[in-house]
């Protein structure tokens, strides 16, 4: 994401009339509880999945209520700072899931500094957990993912069979003759078929 794209994304999110299920703003002027950060990681990841979003966003250094303003954050300003955070988060999530990217914008000294945590949506069929618990959002509240939302994510694993999809524009000329011969041979073995 270029600096211009990042600036446009931040402005777009700040202009929203309210936070969404997959976007959360925190002032986090000096520090933020690591365990709470992990819970938001799980919740925003799961909600991004459920709402068909390409990412969830946790934004530090911006006021929560509209009209939102940049207040700046000194969160992890000192070394190793944000560089180690991706690894630290991965140690408490399932499948070592971590941020897609941690973007910094503004004053590096913290006065107008904004941190945008880009969080991947939960994998199809697998809710993102933090210390073994899948979190979610209900408006501005944060808590364990409801059973309905858990079932909705878990049900995604059986919804789509990619091998049954039609490849638009494909013809029989796109098929590998060796692969077809192998498939026929294996089919015959499976069916105990001795004919030609």
NUMI-918538 format. One record per atom (N, C-alpha, C): x, y, z; residue in three letters. Coordinates in pm, whole numbers, plus 32768, in hexadecimal, padded with zeros to 4 digits. Layout:
REM NUMI-918538
((X Y Z) "ALA"),
...
END
This chain:
REM NUMI-918538
((8055 7F8B 8000) "UNK"),
((8000 8000 8000) "UNK"),
((805A 807B 8000) "UNK"),
((8047 80D3 7F9F) "UNK"),
((809A 814B 7F95) "UNK"),
((8071 81AE 8003) "UNK"),
((80C8 8211 8021) "UNK"),
((80A3 8276 8085) "UNK"),
((8020 82C0 8061) "UNK"),
((800C 82D7 7FE0) "UNK"),
((7F92 831C 7FB5) "UNK"),
((7F16 82C4 7FCA) "UNK"),
((7F23 8243 7FAB) "UNK"),
((7EB4 81E6 7FC0) "UNK"),
((7E95 81D7 8055) "UNK"),
((7EFF 81D4 80A7) "UNK"),
((7EED 81C8 8136) "UNK"),
((7EA7 8244 816E) "UNK"),
((7ED0 82B9 8140) "UNK"),
((7E91 8336 816D) "UNK"),
((7DFE 8338 8146) "UNK"),
((7DDF 830E 80CA) "UNK"),
((7D54 830A 809C) "UNK"),
((7D03 82A6 80ED) "UNK"),
((7D3E 8234 810E) "UNK"),
((7CF8 81CE 815D) "UNK"),
((7CD9 8203 81E9) "UNK"),
((7D3A 8246 8227) "UNK"),
((7D24 827F 82AB) "UNK"),
((7CB5 82E8 82A7) "UNK"),
((7CB9 8340 8245) "UNK"),
((7C51 83A8 8238) "UNK"),
((7BC8 8369 8223) "UNK"),
((7BC2 8302 81D1) "UNK"),
((7B43 82BD 81B8) "UNK"),
((7B0C 8280 823A) "UNK"),
((7B62 823F 8289) "UNK"),
((7B35 8202 8305) "UNK"),
((7B0D 826C 836C) "UNK"),
((7B59 82D8 8375) "UNK"),
((7B3A 8340 83D6) "UNK"),
((7AB6 8386 83B6) "UNK"),
((7A8F 8387 8337) "UNK"),
((7A13 83C9 830D) "UNK"),
((7996 8376 8328) "UNK"),
((79A7 82F8 834E) "UNK"),
((7932 82A4 8368) "UNK"),
((78DF 82DD 83DB) "UNK"),
((785B 82D1 83D3) "UNK"),
((7806 8306 843F) "UNK"),
((7815 82B8 84C2) "UNK"),
((7841 823C 84BA) "UNK"),
((7855 81E8 8531) "UNK"),
((78BC 817E 850F) "UNK"),
((78F8 8144 8579) "UNK"),
((7951 80D3 8560) "UNK"),
((78FF 8062 8523) "UNK"),
((7942 800D 84D7) "UNK"),
((78FF 7F99 849F) "UNK"),
((792B 7F20 84F0) "UNK"),
((78F6 7EAD 84CD) "UNK"),
((791D 7E33 8513) "UNK"),
((79B0 7E10 84F9) "UNK"),
((79EA 7E43 848F) "UNK"),
((7A74 7E1F 846A) "UNK"),
((7AD5 7E97 8470) "UNK"),
((7AA6 7F0A 84A2) "UNK"),
((7AFD 7F80 84B2) "UNK"),
((7AEE 7FB4 8540) "UNK"),
((7B5F 7FC4 8585) "UNK"),
((7B5E 7FF4 8610) "UNK"),
((7BC7 8062 8620) "UNK"),
((7BA1 80D0 8662) "UNK"),
((7BFB 813F 867E) "UNK"),
((7C1C 8141 8713) "UNK"),
((7C9A 815A 8733) "UNK"),
((7CC7 8168 87BD) "UNK"),
((7D27 81DF 87C4) "UNK"),
((7D1A 8230 882D) "UNK"),
((7D79 829D 883E) "UNK"),
((7E03 8264 885E) "UNK"),
((7E0B 8208 88BC) "UNK"),
((7E8A 81C5 88E0) "UNK"),
((7EFE 8229 88E2) "UNK"),
((7EE9 8297 8928) "UNK"),
((7F4B 8305 8925) "UNK"),
((7FD7 82DA 894D) "UNK"),
((7FE2 8286 89B5) "UNK"),
((8067 825C 89E3) "UNK"),
((807D 81C6 89D9) "UNK"),
((8017 8179 8A00) "UNK"),
((8028 80E8 8A05) "UNK"),
((7FA0 80A8 89ED) "UNK"),
((7FA2 8023 89DD) "UNK"),
((7F25 7FDA 89CE) "UNK"),
((7F3D 7F4C 8A00) "UNK"),
((7EDC 7F16 8A48) "UNK"),
((7EE8 7E91 8A82) "UNK"),
((7EF9 7E28 8A14) "UNK"),
((7F62 7DD7 8A1F) "UNK"),
((7F82 7D73 89B9) "UNK"),
((7F12 7D0B 89AA) "UNK"),
((7ED9 7CDE 8A19) "UNK"),
((7E6F 7C7A 8A12) "UNK"),
((7DF1 7CB3 89CD) "UNK"),
((7DD1 7D30 89E8) "UNK"),
((7D5F 7D70 89A4) "UNK"),
((7D7B 7D7F 890F) "UNK"),
((7DF6 7D9E 88EC) "UNK"),
((7E1C 7DA6 885F) "UNK"),
((7E05 7D20 8819) "UNK"),
((7E2A 7CB3 885C) "UNK"),
((7E15 7C2D 8824) "UNK"),
((7D82 7C0C 8813) "UNK"),
((7D30 7C33 8873) "UNK"),
((7CA0 7C1B 8868) "UNK"),
((7C66 7C66 87F1) "UNK"),
((7C91 7CE3 87DF) "UNK"),
((7C62 7D30 876B) "UNK"),
((7C94 7CF1 86E8) "UNK"),
((7D0F 7CBE 86EA) "UNK"),
((7D43 7C7A 8673) "UNK"),
((7CE4 7C09 864B) "UNK"),
((7CC1 7BB4 86AA) "UNK"),
((7C67 7B44 868F) "UNK"),
((7BDE 7B75 8660) "UNK"),
((7BA5 7BD5 86A8) "UNK"),
((7B1E 7C06 8688) "UNK"),
((7B18 7C46 85FE) "UNK"),
((7B77 7C9C 85E0) "UNK"),
((7B75 7CE3 855F) "UNK"),
((7B92 7C83 84EB) "UNK"),
((7BE4 7C1F 8503) "UNK"),
((7BFF 7BB8 849E) "UNK"),
((7B80 7B6A 8480) "UNK"),
((7B3B 7B3F 84E9) "UNK"),
((7ABF 7AF1 84D5) "UNK"),
((7A52 7B45 8494) "UNK"),
((7A45 7BC1 84BE) "UNK"),
((79DD 7C18 8485) "UNK"),
((79FD 7C3C 83F4) "UNK"),
((7A7C 7C4E 83D3) "UNK"),
((7AA0 7C67 8347) "UNK"),
((7A76 7BF2 82F0) "UNK"),
((7A8C 7B78 8321) "UNK"),
((7A61 7B00 82D8) "UNK"),
((79CA 7B01 82C6) "UNK"),
((7981 7B15 8332) "UNK"),
((78EF 7B0D 832F) "UNK"),
((78AF 7B79 82D9) "UNK"),
((78F5 7BEA 82CA) "UNK"),
((78BF 7C59 827C) "UNK"),
((78FD 7C66 81F2) "UNK"),
((7949 7BFF 81C8) "UNK"),
((7981 7BFE 8141) "UNK"),
((79E9 7C6B 8128) "UNK"),
((7A32 7C92 8190) "UNK"),
((7A97 7CFC 8183) "UNK"),
((7B21 7CBF 816A) "UNK"),
((7B74 7D08 8123) "UNK"),
((7BFB 7CD8 8107) "UNK"),
((7C59 7CE7 817F) "UNK"),
((7C2F 7D35 81E3) "UNK"),
((7C80 7D48 825C) "UNK"),
((7C2A 7D87 82C9) "UNK"),
((7C55 7D71 8345) "UNK"),
((7C21 7DBB 83B6) "UNK"),
((7C87 7E26 83D8) "UNK"),
((7C5D 7E91 841C) "UNK"),
((7CB8 7EFF 843A) "UNK"),
((7CAB 7F29 84CC) "UNK"),
((7D1C 7F2F 8510) "UNK"),
((7D25 7F67 8596) "UNK"),
((7D7E 7FE2 8588) "UNK"),
((7D49 8057 85AC) "UNK"),
((7D90 80D5 8594) "UNK"),
((7DAF 8117 861A) "UNK"),
((7E2F 812E 8636) "UNK"),
((7E5C 8173 86AF) "UNK"),
((7E80 8203 868C) "UNK"),
((7E5E 8260 86E8) "UNK"),
((7E83 82EC 86D5) "UNK"),
((7E13 8340 869B) "UNK"),
((7D98 830A 869E) "UNK"),
((7D23 8351 8669) "UNK"),
((7CB3 8346 86D1) "UNK"),
((7C6C 83B5 86E7) "UNK"),
((7BFD 83B2 8746) "UNK"),
((7B8E 8358 8711) "UNK"),
((7B42 8320 876D) "UNK"),
((7ADC 82BD 874B) "UNK"),
((7A5C 82FB 8713) "UNK"),
((7A2E 8368 874E) "UNK"),
((79AC 83A1 872A) "UNK"),
((79B9 8407 86BA) "UNK"),
((7958 8406 865B) "UNK"),
((795A 846C 85F1) "UNK"),
((793B 84F6 862B) "UNK"),
((796C 8562 85F6) "UNK"),
((79CF 8560 8589) "UNK"),
((7A57 8536 85BF) "UNK"),
((7A8F 84CF 8583) "UNK"),
((7B0D 8498 85B3) "UNK"),
((7B80 84F7 8594) "UNK"),
((7BE0 84F8 85F1) "UNK"),
((7C55 854C 85E0) "UNK"),
((7CD1 84F9 85FF) "UNK"),
((7D3F 851C 85BF) "UNK"),
((7DBE 84DB 85DE) "UNK"),
((7DF3 8517 8660) "UNK"),
((7E08 84C1 86C3) "UNK"),
((7E3E 84EE 8744) "UNK"),
((7ECE 84C0 8756) "UNK"),
((7EFB 8463 8702) "UNK"),
((7F84 8432 8708) "UNK"),
((7F95 83C5 8770) "UNK"),
((7FF2 836B 8756) "UNK"),
((8010 82FE 87B3) "UNK"),
((80A6 82EA 87BD) "UNK"),
((80D2 82CD 8837) "UNK"),
((815E 82AA 8850) "UNK"),
((816B 8214 8866) "UNK"),
((8104 81C7 8841) "UNK"),
((8104 8136 8857) "UNK"),
((817E 80F7 8814) "UNK"),
((81CE 80B2 8864) "UNK"),
((8246 806B 8837) "UNK"),
((82A2 80C2 87E2) "UNK"),
((82B9 8139 8814) "UNK"),
((8312 8196 87D0) "UNK"),
((83A3 816D 87DF) "UNK"),
((83C4 812F 8853) "UNK"),
((844E 8104 886E) "UNK"),
((8468 807A 8831) "UNK"),
((84E4 8060 880C) "UNK"),
((850C 7FDF 87D3) "UNK"),
((84F8 7F6F 8839) "UNK"),
((84D5 7EF4 8814) "UNK"),
((84C1 7EC6 878C) "UNK"),
((843B 7EF2 8752) "UNK"),
((83EB 7F37 879F) "UNK"),
((8373 7F76 876A) "UNK"),
((8315 7F19 8721) "UNK"),
((82E4 7F4B 86B1) "UNK"),
((827F 7F02 8664) "UNK"),
((82BA 7E8C 8619) "UNK"),
((833E 7E8C 8601) "UNK"),
((837B 7E23 85B1) "UNK"),
((8366 7D99 85ED) "UNK"),
((8365 7D90 8670) "UNK"),
((8358 7D0F 86B4) "UNK"),
((82C5 7CE7 86C9) "UNK"),
((826A 7D46 86B8) "UNK"),
((81DD 7D2D 86D9) "UNK"),
((819F 7CC0 8682) "UNK"),
((81C3 7CB9 8604) "UNK"),
((818B 7C50 85AD) "UNK"),
((81A8 7BC5 85E7) "UNK"),
((8224 7BB1 8610) "UNK"),
((824B 7B30 864B) "UNK"),
((8202 7B18 86CF) "UNK"),
((81FC 7B7E 8724) "UNK"),
((81BC 7B6F 87A6) "UNK"),
((8128 7B47 8798) "UNK"),
((80E3 7B84 873B) "UNK"),
((8055 7B61 8724) "UNK"),
((804A 7AD1 86F2) "UNK"),
((80A2 7AAA 8697) "UNK"),
((809B 7A24 865D) "UNK"),
((80AC 79B5 86C5) "UNK"),
((80E7 79D4 8737) "UNK"),
((80FE 796F 879E) "UNK"),
((807F 794B 87EB) "UNK"),
((8014 7997 87D9) "UNK"),
((7F99 7980 8825) "UNK"),
((7F1F 796C 87CC) "UNK"),
((7F31 7965 8749) "UNK"),
((7EC1 794F 86ED) "UNK"),
((7ECB 78C3 86B1) "UNK"),
((7E5A 788F 8683) "UNK"),
((7E5F 780E 8640) "UNK"),
((7EA7 781E 85B9) "UNK"),
((7EF1 77BA 8594) "UNK"),
((7F3C 77B6 8516) "UNK"),
((7FA1 7828 850A) "UNK"),
((7FCA 7860 857C) "UNK"),
((802A 78CF 8580) "UNK"),
((8003 7942 8525) "UNK"),
((7F81 795D 851F) "UNK"),
((7F4F 79CC 84D0) "UNK"),
((7F82 7A4F 850B) "UNK"),
((7FA4 7AAE 84B6) "UNK"),
((7FD2 7B30 84E5) "UNK"),
((7FA5 7B9C 8483) "UNK"),
((7FCF 7C17 849D) "UNK"),
((7FA6 7C88 844A) "UNK"),
((7FD4 7C77 83BA) "UNK"),
((7F81 7CA4 835D) "UNK"),
((7FAB 7CAB 82D2) "UNK"),
((801A 7D13 82C6) "UNK"),
((8002 7D83 830C) "UNK"),
((8063 7DF0 830B) "UNK"),
((8045 7E4C 8380) "UNK"),
((80AD 7E8F 83B1) "UNK"),
((809D 7EF9 8415) "UNK"),
((80CE 7F79 83D3) "UNK"),
((8070 7FD2 83B7) "UNK"),
((8090 804F 8371) "UNK"),
((80A0 80C0 83D5) "UNK"),
((8104 8116 83BF) "UNK"),
((8117 818C 8412) "UNK"),
((8107 8207 83B9) "UNK"),
((80C6 826B 83F2) "UNK"),
((80B1 82E5 83A6) "UNK"),
((80C3 835C 8403) "UNK"),
((80F9 83C8 83D0) "UNK"),
((8105 8443 841F) "UNK"),
((8189 844F 8467) "UNK"),
((818A 84A3 84CD) "UNK"),
((81FF 84C8 851A) "UNK"),
((823E 844F 8560) "UNK"),
((82BA 842D 8542) "UNK"),
((82F9 83B9 8582) "UNK"),
((830F 83CC 8618) "UNK"),
((8306 8448 864C) "UNK"),
((8318 8460 86DB) "UNK"),
((8299 8447 872C) "UNK"),
((822A 842E 86EA) "UNK"),
((81B1 8409 8732) "UNK"),
((8145 8474 8736) "UNK"),
((8166 84F2 8716) "UNK"),
((8102 855D 8722) "UNK"),
((808C 8548 86C4) "UNK"),
((80A6 852E 8646) "UNK"),
((803B 8516 85E6) "UNK"),
((8045 848B 85A9) "UNK"),
((808B 8434 85ED) "UNK"),
((80A4 83AC 85BB) "UNK"),
((8026 8357 85C4) "UNK"),
((8007 8314 8556) "UNK"),
((7F96 82B7 8550) "UNK"),
((7FCC 822F 8527) "UNK"),
((7F9B 81C6 856B) "UNK"),
((7FC1 813D 8548) "UNK"),
((7F44 80F7 8515) "UNK"),
((7F4D 80BD 849F) "UNK"),
((7EDE 8073 8465) "UNK"),
((7F05 7FDF 845D) "UNK"),
((7EC5 7F90 84B1) "UNK"),
((7EDE 7F00 84B1) "UNK"),
((7E80 7EC0 844C) "UNK"),
((7EB8 7E87 83E4) "UNK"),
((7E6A 7E43 837B) "UNK"),
((7E63 7DAF 839F) "UNK"),
((7DE9 7D81 83BB) "UNK"),
((7DD4 7CFA 83F1) "UNK"),
((7D94 7CA1 8388) "UNK"),
((7DCB 7C2B 836E) "UNK"),
((7D90 7BD4 8308) "UNK"),
((7D09 7B9C 8335) "UNK"),
((7CAD 7B8A 82D7) "UNK"),
((7C2E 7B4A 82FD) "UNK"),
((7C49 7AB9 8325) "UNK"),
((7BF5 7A83 837C) "UNK"),
((7C04 79F7 83A4) "UNK"),
((7C00 799F 8329) "UNK"),
((7C4D 7936 832B) "UNK"),
((7C4F 78D4 82BE) "UNK"),
((7BC5 7894 82B1) "UNK"),
((7B9C 7877 8237) "UNK"),
((7B1A 7836 8222) "UNK"),
((7B10 77B8 8278) "UNK"),
((7AA7 77B2 82C6) "UNK"),
((7A8D 773C 8317) "UNK"),
((7AD6 7736 839C) "UNK"),
((7B31 7797 83B7) "UNK"),
((7B82 7792 8431) "UNK"),
((7B81 781A 8476) "UNK"),
((7B35 782B 84E3) "UNK"),
((7B35 78AA 852A) "UNK"),
((7BC0 78C8 8563) "UNK"),
((7BE7 7947 8562) "UNK"),
((7C67 7970 859D) "UNK"),
((7C56 7977 8635) "UNK"),
((7CB1 7935 867D) "UNK"),
((7CA8 7934 870E) "UNK"),
((7D1C 7981 874D) "UNK"),
((7D06 79B2 87C6) "UNK"),
((7D6D 79F0 8819) "UNK"),
((7D70 79A2 889B) "UNK"),
((7DE1 7963 88B6) "UNK"),
((7DF0 790E 892D) "UNK"),
((7D7E 78A9 8937) "UNK"),
((7D5A 786F 88C4) "UNK"),
((7CF8 7804 88BF) "UNK"),
((7C67 782F 88B7) "UNK"),
((7C4B 78B1 88B9) "UNK"),
((7BC0 78E2 88B3) "UNK"),
((7BAE 7936 8835) "UNK"),
((7B42 791A 87EC) "UNK"),
((7B1F 796A 8776) "UNK"),
((7ACA 79DF 87A5) "UNK"),
((7AF7 7A59 8786) "UNK"),
((7AB0 7AD2 87B0) "UNK"),
((7A62 7B0E 873B) "UNK"),
((7A00 7B61 875E) "UNK"),
((79AF 7BA6 86FB) "UNK"),
((797D 7C29 8734) "UNK"),
((7932 7C71 86E1) "UNK"),
((78FC 7CF3 8708) "UNK"),
((7864 7CEF 8703) "UNK"),
((7827 7D36 8760) "UNK"),
((7799 7D54 875A) "UNK"),
((7791 7DE9 8772) "UNK"),
((7781 7E34 8705) "UNK"),
((7788 7EC6 8706) "UNK"),
((780F 7EEF 873F) "UNK"),
((7813 7F35 87B1) "UNK"),
((7893 7F60 87E8) "UNK"),
((78C9 7F01 8851) "UNK"),
((7880 7E96 886C) "UNK"),
((78AD 7E36 88D1) "UNK"),
((790B 7DCD 8893) "UNK"),
((795D 7D93 88E8) "UNK"),
((79BC 7D2D 88C0) "UNK"),
((79AA 7CB6 891D) "UNK"),
((799E 7C3F 88E5) "UNK"),
((798D 7BC9 8938) "UNK"),
((799E 7B4B 88E5) "UNK"),
((7990 7AD6 8923) "UNK"),
((799B 7A5A 88D6) "UNK"),
((7937 7A5A 8862) "UNK"),
((7961 7A25 87F2) "UNK"),
((790E 7A1E 877B) "UNK"),
((788F 79CE 879A) "UNK"),
((781D 7A01 876F) "UNK"),
((77A0 79BB 878A) "UNK"),
((779E 7935 8741) "UNK"),
((774D 78D9 8773) "UNK"),
((7744 7854 8735) "UNK"),
((7715 785D 86A5) "UNK"),
((76BC 78BE 8688) "UNK"),
((768C 78CF 85FF) "UNK"),
((76FF 78F8 85A2) "UNK"),
((7752 7955 85D1) "UNK"),
((77C2 7982 857F) "UNK"),
((782C 7915 8573) "UNK"),
((7843 78CB 85DF) "UNK"),
((78A1 785A 85D7) "UNK"),
((7872 77F6 856E) "UNK"),
((77F2 77D4 8573) "UNK"),
((77BB 7774 8512) "UNK"),
((77C2 77AA 8484) "UNK"),
((77AE 782E 8475) "UNK"),
((77B3 786A 83F0) "UNK"),
((783F 785E 83B4) "UNK"),
((78A6 7877 8405) "UNK"),
((792F 7869 83D2) "UNK"),
((7952 77D7 83BA) "UNK"),
((7932 7781 841B) "UNK"),
((7953 76F3 840B) "UNK"),
((790B 76B5 8394) "UNK"),
((7892 76E4 8378) "UNK"),
((7844 76B0 8308) "UNK"),
((787F 76D4 8280) "UNK"),
((78D8 7736 827C) "UNK"),
((7914 775F 81FD) "UNK"),
((7969 76F0 81C1) "UNK"),
((799D 769A 8214) "UNK"),
((79F6 762F 81E3) "UNK"),
((79AD 75D0 8186) "UNK"),
((792B 75C0 8197) "UNK"),
((78E0 7560 8146) "UNK"),
((788E 75A4 80D9) "UNK"),
((788E 7627 80D6) "UNK"),
((7837 766C 8077) "UNK"),
((7869 7667 7FE7) "UNK"),
((78EB 766E 7FD5) "UNK"),
((791E 767C 7F4D) "UNK"),
((7980 760D 7F2B) "UNK"),
((7964 75C3 7EC1) "UNK"),
((79BF 755D 7E90) "UNK"),
((7A03 7597 7E15) "UNK"),
((7A7E 75C7 7E25) "UNK"),
((7AC3 7609 7DB7) "UNK"),
((7AD5 75AB 7D40) "UNK"),
((7ADE 7528 7D59) "UNK"),
((7AF4 74CB 7CEA) "UNK"),
((7A77 74B8 7C95) "UNK"),
((7A05 74E3 7CC9) "UNK"),
((7988 74D5 7C7D) "UNK"),
((7966 7555 7C30) "UNK"),
((79BB 75B9 7C39) "UNK"),
((79A1 7638 7BF6) "UNK"),
((79C0 762D 7B60) "UNK"),
((7976 7677 7B13) "UNK"),
((798C 767C 7A82) "UNK"),
((79F4 76E6 7A64) "UNK"),
((7A57 76C3 7A15) "UNK"),
((7ABE 7721 79EB) "UNK"),
((7A8E 7766 796C) "UNK"),
((7A64 77E3 797B) "UNK"),
((7A31 782E 7909) "UNK"),
((7A9A 7834 789A) "UNK"),
((7A70 781A 7821) "UNK"),
((7AC7 7824 77AC) "UNK"),
((7B1E 77A9 7794) "UNK"),
((7B1B 7747 77EC) "UNK"),
((7B6D 76CF 77DA) "UNK"),
((7B2B 7671 7775) "UNK"),
((7B7D 762A 7729) "UNK"),
((7B4B 75C7 76C7) "UNK"),
((7B93 7544 76E2) "UNK"),
((7B6D 74DB 769A) "UNK"),
((7BAF 7459 76AA) "UNK"),
((7C41 7461 767F) "UNK"),
((7C65 74C4 7630) "UNK"),
((7CF0 74D7 7606) "UNK"),
((7D48 7500 767C) "UNK"),
((7D0B 7533 76E8) "UNK"),
((7D57 755D 775D) "UNK"),
((7D7A 74E9 77B8) "UNK"),
((7D43 7473 77A1) "UNK"),
((7D5B 73FE 77F5) "UNK"),
((7DDB 73B7 77CB) "UNK"),
((7E25 7387 782D) "UNK"),
((7EA2 733F 7815) "UNK"),
((7E81 72AE 77F4) "UNK"),
((7EA6 727E 777B) "UNK"),
((7E88 71F3 7755) "UNK"),
((7EC1 718C 77B5) "UNK"),
((7F39 71A6 77EC) "UNK"),
((7F75 7149 784C) "UNK"),
((7F22 7144 78CD) "UNK"),
((7EF0 71B5 78F8) "UNK"),
((7E9E 71B9 7972) "UNK"),
((7E1A 7170 795C) "UNK"),
((7DDF 717E 78E6) "UNK"),
((7D62 7137 78C7) "UNK"),
((7D7A 70A0 78C5) "UNK"),
((7DE8 7074 7886) "UNK"),
((7E08 6FE5 7881) "UNK"),
((7E1D 6FAF 790F) "UNK"),
((7E63 6FFC 7963) "UNK"),
((7E7A 6FD2 79ED) "UNK"),
((7DF5 6FC9 7A3A) "UNK"),
((7D9F 702A 7A29) "UNK"),
((7D1D 702A 7A6E) "UNK"),
((7CC9 6FB2 7A43) "UNK"),
((7CCD 6F91 79C2) "UNK"),
((7C81 6F1C 7990) "UNK"),
((7CB7 6E9C 79CF) "UNK"),
((7D3A 6E91 79D4) "UNK"),
((7D7B 6E1B 7A0C) "UNK"),
((7D54 6E0B 7AA0) "UNK"),
((7D59 6E77 7AEC) "UNK"),
((7D37 6E72 7B7A) "UNK"),
((7CA3 6E54 7B8E) "UNK"),
((7C4E 6E89 7B37) "UNK"),
((7BBE 6E6F 7B41) "UNK"),
((7BA3 6DDA 7B2A) "UNK"),
((7BE7 6DA1 7AC7) "UNK"),
((7BD6 6D11 7AAB) "UNK"),
((7C01 6CBE 7B23) "UNK"),
((7C72 6CE2 7B60) "UNK"),
((7CA0 6C98 7BD5) "UNK"),
((7C3A 6C9F 7C46) "UNK"),
((7C06 6D14 7C5C) "UNK"),
((7BA7 6D29 7CC9) "UNK"),
((7B26 6CD9 7CB3) "UNK"),
((7AFE 6CCE 7C37) "UNK"),
((7A80 6C89 7C16) "UNK"),
((7A96 6BF7 7BEF) "UNK"),
((7B13 6BC7 7BFA) "UNK"),
((7B34 6B3D 7BD1) "UNK"),
((7B04 6B1F 7B43) "UNK"),
((7B1B 6B7E 7AEC) "UNK"),
((7AEE 6B75 7A62) "UNK"),
((7B62 6B42 7A0D) "UNK"),
((7B49 6AD8 79C2) "UNK"),
((7BB6 6A9E 7971) "UNK"),
((7BA6 6ABC 78DE) "UNK"),
((7B39 6AFD 78B5) "UNK"),
((7B24 6B1C 7827) "UNK"),
((7B80 6B89 77F7) "UNK"),
((7B76 6BAA 7777) "UNK"),
((7BCC 6C12 773F) "UNK"),
((7B88 6C97 773D) "UNK"),
END
